[in-house]
């Protein structure tokens, strides 16, 4: 568990169970394996690079940037549903293998929010292989794929429904 106000970095680590990030906590995974799920509600920031998560991932109400693959970090393998809901600092989901559904809903970018490189934050879903549904709804601004489409087995829904998204 990542406690409130704590920042936890797991590099080249294996966690047999699940990881919970409490409000105000931050999580950085690099080349890690998580045997269960990841749940974060009200976190400061989440970064997952070059890692495998064998359960679902639920990230909600995060105030800072959420980086899941690419953008200076290696892509991941996610073996469950990935849900990004009501986050406020922008996100990038790029180059990952997602065996199930990716859902991004009601995410916003707060004025002045920055990405990890120091540039303006945005909401990006690009270059992923998604084994289920890609569903985006109620995001302001809507997610973009920056011209790099996602390979999606299931339907593309709502804001992510454009051909080639």
Helices and strands as residue ranges (DSSP letters): E 7-11, E 14-15, E 19-21, E 26-30, E 33-34, E 38-41, E 45-49, E 52-53, E 57-60, E 66-68, E 77-78, E 82-85, E 91-94, E 97-98, E 102-105, E 123-126, E 129-130, E 134-137, E 151-152, E 156-158
